[in-house]
Amino acid sequence: MSTTTTGPEASKSPPASDERLAGSHRLSTILRRPEVGAAVAALVIFVFFATTTSAFVKPGGASTWIFTSSTIGIMAVAVSLLMIGGEFDLSAGAMIGTTGLTTGILMSEYGTNVWVAILVSLVIAVVIGALNGILVMRTGLPSFIVTLGSFFVLQGVNLAVTKLLIGKVSVSGLQREDGYTQGQQVFGSFVKINLGGDLPLTIYAATFWWIAVTAIATWVLLRTRAGNWIFAVGGAQNSARQVGVPVFKTKVGLFITTAVAGWLVGMLSLFKTTTVQSTTGVGQEFIFIICAVVGGCLLTGGYGSAVGAALGALIYGMVQQGIVYEGWDNDWLYAILGVMLLGAVLVNNWVKARAEAVK
């Protein structure tokens, strides 16, 4: 005789699991990762250039695009944090030249100790970054406008003040200065790996800094209270303030972070090439933003990934050098960057919509 259980006992029975729902959950989790699209794109681009030109994967060729990706990647990661926080910094590129010129002039023209010169340029970067953040927060003006103004100020100072102080617009021959080798060990050193080709694979200090910056930024975003604040102020600033998030401190800190990243790239470039121009870094600010967007950052803030931005920089480095090895006109780089930006925005919006739909 069979019986049917009813009442409380029946309500306690666990519902039967549906494999389709489990699959949707896994798909949603994957799609909602900001860096997924950039990882796929990086793989496709690498395979394309690796199969169409042998120079791309040779140690000598790989050394070039890895270094390019590294310097762009450091800035892209810092810019991605700022974009996740809902702001932009158009002075980031000019900051590279400003800090490089400051260090170079202090060492070559005034005989300043290398570490004192580096520290002075770092302090200048922190002050400018803090001013950008304070102006944005106190005036309520869009960060696009504030940092655009900072960009023109820095560009003018780099040209006019440098010419006023040393009678030219560039600093060169820094390797002859006392203490240069000390700075080079930290910012301009390299490791050569012999893989059997004509040239060894050269990994510069910038690559190690890039990896470290990406790892630290990822840890901050995913494992710290500050990371939660960054996502909160970018996604809903007013709501974040109402629940106790220190909006002012968080956003000013993000602007300082971007400025410090510009200082770091300025030092890496200066101690690798031993020269710096007044125009160094100018025009690269949009490349940093493109790399961050390609890496999954939304222009509206509140969403993104440091790893994705690093992958976006890797894509840029591979495309820039791949065009050279393919023998294409270099002018196509900017057309490709434009397509990458538009494509990334469309794909990011589509992926986010799909992820929401399959929850």
TARA-V270286 format. One record per residue. N is the residue number from 1. RES is the residue in one letter. SS is DSSP state (~ for helix, > for strand, _ for the rest). D_LAST is the distance of its C-alpha to the last C-alpha in whole Angstrom. Layout:
n-><N | N>
res-><RES | RES>
ss-><SS | SS>
d_last-><D_LAST | D_LAST>
This chain:
n-><1 | 2 | 3 | 4 | 5 | 6 | 7 | 8 | 9 | 10 | 11 | 12 | 13 | 14 | 15 | 16 | 17 | 18 | 19 | 20 | 21 | 22 | 23 | 24 | 25 | 26 | 27 | 28 | 29 | 30 | 31 | 32 | 33 | 34 | 35 | 36 | 37 | 38 | 39 | 40 | 41 | 42 | 43 | 44 | 45 | 46 | 47 | 48 | 49 | 50 | 51 | 52 | 53 | 54 | 55 | 56 | 57 | 58 | 59 | 60 | 61 | 62 | 63 | 64 | 65 | 66 | 67 | 68 | 69 | 70 | 71 | 72 | 73 | 74 | 75 | 76 | 77 | 78 | 79 | 80 | 81 | 82 | 83 | 84 | 85 | 86 | 87 | 88 | 89 | 90 | 91 | 92 | 93 | 94 | 95 | 96 | 97 | 98 | 99 | 100 | 101 | 102 | 103 | 104 | 105 | 106 | 107 | 108 | 109 | 110 | 111 | 112 | 113 | 114 | 115 | 116 | 117 | 118 | 119 | 120 | 121 | 122 | 123 | 124 | 125 | 126 | 127 | 128 | 129 | 130 | 131 | 132 | 133 | 134 | 135 | 136 | 137 | 138 | 139 | 140 | 141 | 142 | 143 | 144 | 145 | 146 | 147 | 148 | 149 | 150 | 151 | 152 | 153 | 154 | 155 | 156 | 157 | 158 | 159 | 160 | 161 | 162 | 163 | 164 | 165 | 166 | 167 | 168 | 169 | 170 | 171 | 172 | 173 | 174 | 175 | 176 | 177 | 178 | 179 | 180 | 181 | 182 | 183 | 184 | 185 | 186 | 187 | 188 | 189 | 190 | 191 | 192 | 193 | 194 | 195 | 196 | 197 | 198 | 199 | 200 | 201 | 202 | 203 | 204 | 205 | 206 | 207 | 208 | 209 | 210 | 211 | 212 | 213 | 214 | 215 | 216 | 217 | 218 | 219 | 220 | 221 | 222 | 223 | 224 | 225 | 226 | 227 | 228 | 229 | 230 | 231 | 232 | 233 | 234 | 235 | 236 | 237 | 238 | 239 | 240 | 241 | 242 | 243 | 244 | 245 | 246 | 247 | 248 | 249 | 250 | 251 | 252 | 253 | 254 | 255 | 256 | 257 | 258 | 259 | 260 | 261 | 262 | 263 | 264 | 265 | 266 | 267 | 268 | 269 | 270 | 271 | 272 | 273 | 274 | 275 | 276 | 277 | 278 | 279 | 280 | 281 | 282 | 283 | 284 | 285 | 286 | 287 | 288 | 289 | 290 | 291 | 292 | 293 | 294 | 295 | 296 | 297 | 298 | 299 | 300 | 301 | 302 | 303 | 304 | 305 | 306 | 307 | 308 | 309 | 310 | 311 | 312 | 313 | 314 | 315 | 316 | 317 | 318 | 319 | 320 | 321 | 322 | 323 | 324 | 325 | 326 | 327 | 328 | 329 | 330 | 331 | 332 | 333 | 334 | 335 | 336 | 337 | 338 | 339 | 340 | 341 | 342 | 343 | 344 | 345 | 346 | 347 | 348 | 349 | 350 | 351 | 352 | 353 | 354 | 355 | 356 | 357 | 358 | 359>
res-><M | S | T | T | T | T | G | P | E | A | S | K | S | P | P | A | S | D | E | R | L | A | G | S | H | R | L | S | T | I | L | R | R | P | E | V | G | A | A | V | A | A | L | V | I | F | V | F | F | A | T | T | T | S | A | F | V | K | P | G | G | A | S | T | W | I | F | T | S | S | T | I | G | I | M | A | V | A | V | S | L | L | M | I | G | G | E | F | D | L | S | A | G | A | M | I | G | T | T | G | L | T | T | G | I | L | M | S | E | Y | G | T | N | V | W | V | A | I | L | V | S | L | V | I | A | V | V | I | G | A | L | N | G | I | L | V | M | R | T | G | L | P | S | F | I | V | T | L | G | S | F | F | V | L | Q | G | V | N | L | A | V | T | K | L | L | I | G | K | V | S | V | S | G | L | Q | R | E | D | G | Y | T | Q | G | Q | Q | V | F | G | S | F | V | K | I | N | L | G | G | D | L | P | L | T | I | Y | A | A | T | F | W | W | I | A | V | T | A | I | A | T | W | V | L | L | R | T | R | A | G | N | W | I | F | A | V | G | G | A | Q | N | S | A | R | Q | V | G | V | P | V | F | K | T | K | V | G | L | F | I | T | T | A | V | A | G | W | L | V | G | M | L | S | L | F | K | T | T | T | V | Q | S | T | T | G | V | G | Q | E | F | I | F | I | I | C | A | V | V | G | G | C | L | L | T | G | G | Y | G | S | A | V | G | A | A | L | G | A | L | I | Y | G | M | V | Q | Q | G | I | V | Y | E | G | W | D | N | D | W | L | Y | A | I | L | G | V | M | L | L | G | A | V | L | V | N | N | W | V | K | A | R | A | E | A | V | K>
ss-><_ | _ | _ | _ | _ | _ | _ | ~ | ~ | ~ | ~ | _ | _ | _ | _ | _ | _ | _ | ~ | ~ | ~ | ~ | ~ | ~ | ~ | ~ | ~ | ~ | ~ | ~ | ~ | _ | _ | _ | _ | ~ | ~ | ~ | ~ | ~ | ~ | ~ | ~ | ~ | ~ | ~ | ~ | ~ | ~ | ~ | ~ | ~ | _ | ~ | ~ | ~ | _ | _ | ~ | ~ | ~ | ~ | ~ | ~ | ~ | ~ | ~ | ~ | ~ | ~ | ~ | ~ | ~ | ~ | ~ | ~ | ~ | ~ | ~ | ~ | ~ | ~ | ~ | ~ | _ | _ | _ | _ | _ | _ | _ | ~ | ~ | ~ | ~ | ~ | ~ | ~ | ~ | ~ | ~ | ~ | ~ | ~ | ~ | ~ | ~ | ~ | ~ | ~ | _ | _ | _ | ~ | ~ | ~ | ~ | ~ | ~ | ~ | ~ | ~ | ~ | ~ | ~ | ~ | ~ | ~ | ~ | ~ | ~ | ~ | ~ | ~ | ~ | ~ | ~ | ~ | ~ | _ | _ | _ | ~ | ~ | ~ | ~ | ~ | ~ | ~ | ~ | ~ | ~ | ~ | ~ | ~ | ~ | ~ | ~ | ~ | ~ | ~ | ~ | ~ | ~ | ~ | ~ | _ | _ | _ | > | > | _ | _ | ~ | ~ | ~ | _ | _ | _ | ~ | ~ | ~ | ~ | ~ | ~ | ~ | ~ | _ | _ | > | > | > | > | _ | _ | _ | _ | _ | _ | _ | > | > | > | > | ~ | ~ | ~ | ~ | ~ | ~ | ~ | ~ | ~ | ~ | ~ | ~ | ~ | ~ | ~ | ~ | ~ | ~ | ~ | _ | ~ | ~ | ~ | ~ | ~ | ~ | ~ | ~ | ~ | ~ | ~ | _ | ~ | ~ | ~ | ~ | ~ | ~ | _ | _ | _ | _ | ~ | ~ | ~ | ~ | ~ | ~ | ~ | ~ | ~ | ~ | ~ | ~ | ~ | ~ | ~ | ~ | ~ | ~ | ~ | ~ | ~ | ~ | ~ | ~ | ~ | ~ | ~ | _ | _ | > | > | _ | _ | _ | _ | _ | _ | _ | ~ | ~ | ~ | ~ | ~ | ~ | ~ | ~ | ~ | ~ | _ | _ | _ | _ | _ | _ | _ | _ | _ | _ | _ | ~ | ~ | ~ | ~ | ~ | ~ | ~ | ~ | ~ | ~ | ~ | ~ | ~ | ~ | ~ | ~ | ~ | ~ | ~ | ~ | ~ | _ | _ | _ | _ | _ | ~ | ~ | ~ | ~ | ~ | ~ | ~ | ~ | ~ | ~ | ~ | ~ | ~ | ~ | ~ | ~ | ~ | ~ | ~ | ~ | ~ | ~ | ~ | ~ | ~ | ~ | _ | _>
d_last-><43 | 39 | 38 | 35 | 33 | 32 | 32 | 30 | 30 | 28 | 25 | 25 | 24 | 21 | 19 | 18 | 16 | 14 | 14 | 12 | 9 | 10 | 10 | 7 | 6 | 9 | 9 | 6 | 8 | 11 | 10 | 10 | 13 | 16 | 19 | 17 | 19 | 22 | 22 | 22 | 25 | 27 | 27 | 28 | 30 | 32 | 33 | 34 | 37 | 37 | 38 | 40 | 42 | 43 | 44 | 41 | 40 | 44 | 44 | 46 | 43 | 40 | 42 | 42 | 39 | 37 | 40 | 39 | 35 | 36 | 38 | 35 | 32 | 34 | 34 | 30 | 29 | 31 | 30 | 26 | 26 | 28 | 26 | 23 | 25 | 25 | 29 | 31 | 34 | 37 | 39 | 38 | 40 | 43 | 43 | 43 | 46 | 47 | 47 | 48 | 51 | 52 | 52 | 54 | 57 | 57 | 58 | 60 | 62 | 62 | 62 | 59 | 58 | 55 | 53 | 54 | 53 | 50 | 49 | 51 | 48 | 45 | 47 | 47 | 43 | 42 | 44 | 43 | 40 | 40 | 42 | 39 | 37 | 39 | 40 | 37 | 36 | 40 | 40 | 37 | 37 | 34 | 34 | 35 | 38 | 39 | 39 | 40 | 43 | 43 | 43 | 46 | 48 | 47 | 48 | 51 | 52 | 51 | 54 | 56 | 57 | 57 | 59 | 61 | 61 | 62 | 63 | 60 | 56 | 56 | 56 | 57 | 59 | 57 | 58 | 61 | 61 | 61 | 58 | 56 | 55 | 54 | 51 | 51 | 50 | 47 | 46 | 48 | 48 | 47 | 46 | 48 | 46 | 49 | 47 | 50 | 50 | 52 | 50 | 48 | 45 | 45 | 42 | 43 | 43 | 40 | 38 | 38 | 37 | 34 | 33 | 34 | 32 | 29 | 29 | 30 | 28 | 25 | 26 | 26 | 23 | 21 | 24 | 26 | 26 | 27 | 24 | 22 | 25 | 24 | 21 | 22 | 25 | 23 | 20 | 22 | 26 | 27 | 24 | 25 | 29 | 28 | 27 | 29 | 28 | 31 | 30 | 34 | 34 | 31 | 31 | 35 | 34 | 32 | 35 | 37 | 35 | 35 | 38 | 39 | 37 | 39 | 42 | 41 | 41 | 44 | 46 | 44 | 45 | 49 | 50 | 49 | 50 | 53 | 53 | 51 | 51 | 51 | 48 | 46 | 43 | 43 | 41 | 38 | 36 | 34 | 34 | 32 | 30 | 29 | 28 | 26 | 24 | 24 | 22 | 19 | 21 | 20 | 23 | 22 | 22 | 19 | 17 | 19 | 20 | 24 | 24 | 22 | 25 | 28 | 26 | 27 | 30 | 31 | 30 | 32 | 35 | 35 | 35 | 38 | 40 | 39 | 40 | 44 | 44 | 43 | 46 | 44 | 45 | 43 | 43 | 40 | 38 | 37 | 36 | 34 | 33 | 32 | 30 | 28 | 27 | 26 | 24 | 22 | 22 | 20 | 18 | 17 | 16 | 15 | 12 | 11 | 10 | 9 | 6 | 6 | 6 | 4 | 0>
